[in-house]
Amino acid sequence: HAGRSVCAWGRQHVALVAFFLPPCLTSHLPAPQAAFAHLALAFRCDTFTLQQRVQVEKRARDAAEENIQEELGQCRAALERLGQSCASAGCKETLEQLQHNLTVLAAAVERATSAAEKLGAVHQEARMSRAAEVMVQHVENLKRHHMREHAELEEMKRLIQQNSRNRQLAETQGAASQRSPPAPVLQGSARRRVSIAVIPKQLL
């Protein structure tokens, strides 16, 4: 019953994530960004349901351990009843060996339970490692995007400053040309006297 409840809760959790974040909402995003969005929502849902899932898993583990201990107790009781009705030395030796095997089996069950918890922790670590890799990749993409936008912004600032300096220089040159006096114009008589003065004497 506990195992069925855990499976049902897992299906509800997957359905909850799929309901809140359908694929159509992230189909237009790049692959790392879409994966990051799915992971972010999954982490929020996990945080929201964490305590409830911990209680469900704990009850399932306790129920499984109780069932195993109950089975072992019944085996010990059966061996004790057999020991009371067994009189031969060979039979008693066999019963003692069976009791020892039950003790070893109980210790093995405890070790298996501990190993299963460690294996579950390792599986969870592997899943978290993949999730962390997706997050790191998303952060690296954000950093590259930020650096590209920063470079474009700096280039735009440089062009704006250059255009501003060019406009100020053009305005300064235009104002200076308007303030300067016009060039003097020579009279016609003066031009003629200069022309006659430069004619050689032998031609006069």
Disulfide bonds with the S-S distance in Angstrom:
Cys86-Cys91 1.89
